[in-house]
């Protein structure tokens, strides 16, 4: 037995040499919803084989807004889980327990029955204007220029009532390509990011729905640092909350040989660019700090560094960039950057993936990270008070 003791001690010492990880930011469960089709329930079951429904969450001034794709309904809750308003498809949902009214004026709770198709992305304005993507179940119209089918439109709700639809040209316009994300800025401007065959198209409207900018960002014309053998991949586009600027997060894969593939990749890194829409130019890039963890191989006892790429979740009220990465050592790591690239905060996030069936995160207008965490028996609405981090700028 004594002959094996040194080996055991070495293994214990190696396992104790984990790199320093950021301290964990406390998560708060605001409320939970039962799984089902009732008025105060959420349907997370992928009922149709091969069809992926989207469920989204937004927060605005303490209110929680959910888009439930499976049930084709929108819901507004207080931060304590009290249902205030819902718009639902009666063909897929039982009769609402909330009163059917023309709006929320004079009523604390109300509902609206509409014939929805597939619901997806959601955005909420300061005046509680709600946008939700509706995607046609049919094939849609083929667009030769974009190289995709046009199937999506945006439904706009105001005061608890359906207001109008938005398309490419504005109210009542042509349907969009597949919508990747939507935003309503504090000034009421609406930004719709869509995906096409060779890149993205961003449609930017004023609060009335009039088209202000249309930006086509092609994959073969992405900004690339002055280095050899770099393949750029555009991960996310989000608008700045104040300036007429788009934030683009790009991942770069440095490789050997003529094309990218498997072991040819020698390095990866990420950068943030700002696209000034008034001048149609990119600003100087910001390199995102790298996140690496150390993996100890056995039996060679060699350390191997593994790099993890962040993904851009959204922006805070002053343009702070919220990025999240998944690691092997910790659940997730949150990185918050100033618009100039300075690190404001770095924290660990616990999401307990072993019991999670799906998750979606977003950043509120106040700079709070909110999440919809789906499990087999319930869905948790949670948040992390990241607004306190950007308020004091603590690392």
C-alpha positions, 0 to 999 in steps of 0.5 A, spaced: 500 500 500 505 504 501 508 504 494 502 507 491 501 513 497 506 518 493 501 517 487 495 518 490 498 524 494 500 527 487 493 526 484 490 530 490 495 536 489 494 536 482 487 536 483 488 542 488 491 546 483 485 549 480 486 556 477 483 562 481 475 562 479 471 569 479 467 569 486 460 567 484 454 572 484 448 570 488 442 568 484 435 570 486 429 566 484 423 571 483 418 566 482 416 559 479 411 557 474 408 550 473 409 546 466 402 546 463 397 550 458 393 554 464 393 561 464 399 562 470 403 556 467 408 555 461 408 550 456 416 547 455 414 541 452 417 540 445 410 537 442 412 537 435 418 533 432 423 537 429 420 543 431 424 548 436 419 552 439 422 559 442 421 561 449 424 568 451 424 573 457 425 580 458 424 585 464 422 592 464 422 596 471 421 590 475 416 587 471 417 580 467 415 579 460 415 572 457 414 569 450 411 562 450 412 559 443 409 552 445 403 555 447 403 561 443 402 566 448 405 572 451 405 574 459 406 580 463 408 578 471 410 582 477 416 581 480 412 576 485 409 572 479 402 575 479 400 575 472 397 582 470 396 581 462 396 575 457 395 575 449 394 568 447 391 563 442 384 560 444 386 554 439 392 552 443 390 555 450 384 554 455 379 560 456 383 565 460 382 566 467 383 573 466 377 578 464 377 579 457 378 587 456 380 592 451 386 594 455 389 595 461 386 602 463 382 601 469 383 594 470 389 591 474 389 584 470 386 583 463 387 578 457 387 578 449 385 572 445 388 572 438 390 567 432 397 567 433 402 563 429 409 561 431 411 566 436 419 567 437 423 573 439 420 579 444 422 586 446 419 591 451 419 598 451 419 603 457 412 605 456 411 597 456 410 597 448 411 589 447 414 587 440 413 579 439 416 575 433 410 571 429 413 566 424 408 563 419 407 556 419 407 556 411 413 556 407 413 563 406 415 568 400 422 566 397 427 572 396 432 572 391 436 578 394 437 575 401 437 568 399 432 566 404 424 565 405 421 571 408 416 568 414 417 573 420 413 579 422 413 583 428 406 584 432 406 590 436 402 591 443 400 597 446 396 599 452 394 591 453 391 592 445 394 589 439 396 595 435 399 593 428 404 589 425 411 591 422 415 589 416 421 591 413 419 597 410 415 599 417 408 598 419 404 593 414 411 592 410 414 586 407 415 580 412 422 579 415 427 574 414 428 569 420 429 574 426 435 573 430 433 578 436 429 585 437 430 591 441 426 597 443 431 602 446 430 607 451 428 613 446 423 608 443 427 606 437 426 599 434 432 594 432 430 588 428 436 583 427 435 578 421 439 572 418 440 571 411 444 567 407 450 571 406 450 574 413 445 579 417 440 585 415 439 590 421 432 594 420 432 600 425 426 604 426 424 610 430 418 609 435 413 610 430 415 605 426 418 609 420 425 606 417 431 610 419 437 605 417 437 598 413 444 595 414 447 589 411 452 586 414 455 580 409 460 574 412 465 575 406 466 583 408 467 582 416 472 586 419 479 582 420 485 584 424 491 584 420 494 577 421 494 571 416 489 565 416 484 568 420 477 566 419 472 571 422 465 568 425 459 574 426 456 571 433 451 577 435 449 584 433 446 588 439 444 596 438 447 601 443 442 604 448 444 611 446 448 612 440 446 610 433 451 604 433 451 597 432 455 592 437 458 586 433 461 581 437 466 577 432 470 570 434 476 569 430 479 562 428 487 562 426 488 556 422 494 553 418 492 551 411 487 553 406 481 552 410 478 551 417 477 544 419 479 540 426 486 540 428 488 546 423 485 551 428 491 554 432 488 559 436 481 563 437 480 570 440 474 574 440 473 582 438 468 587 439 466 592 433 462 598 433 458 600 426 457 607 426 450 607 422 451 615 421 457 614 418 457 607 415 464 605 418 467 601 424 470 604 430 477 601 433 476 594 435 476 592 443 479 585 444 475 581 449 479 578 455 481 571 454 478 566 458 482 559 459 481 553 464 487 548 465 485 541 464 490 536 467 491 530 463 492 523 466 497 519 466 501 524 463 500 529 468 501 535 463 497 541 463 493 543 457 489 550 457 482 550 454 480 556 451 472 558 452 469 563 448 464 568 451 457 570 447 454 577 447 448 577 451 446 584 451 448 591 453 446 595 459 443 602 460 450 606 459 452 601 453 456 596 458 457 589 454 454 583 458 458 577 456 457 570 458 462 563 457 461 556 459 467 553 462 468 546 465 470 548 472 465 553 473 458 553 471 458 560 467 462 566 467 459 573 466 464 578 464 462 586 464 466 591 459 465 598 459 464 601 452 471 602 451 473 595 453 475 596 460 473 590 465 468 592 470 466 586 473 467 578 472 463 573 476 461 566 476 454 564 475 450 558 477 445 555 473 445 548 475 445 545 468 444 538 470 437 539 471 436 544 466 432 543 460 432 549 457 435 556 459 434 563 456 438 570 458 437 577 457 439 584 460 434 589 462 434 596 461 436 597 468 442 592 467 439 586 471 441 579 468 434 575 468 433 568 466 428 563 464 430 556 467 426 551 464 426 544 468 422 538 467 417 540 473 417 547 473 420 554 470 424 558 474 424 566 473 431 568 476 435 574 476 442 576 478 443 584 480 448 585 475 446 593 476 449 593 482 456 591 479 456 597 474 453 602 479 459 601 483 464 598 477 467 593 482 471 588 479 
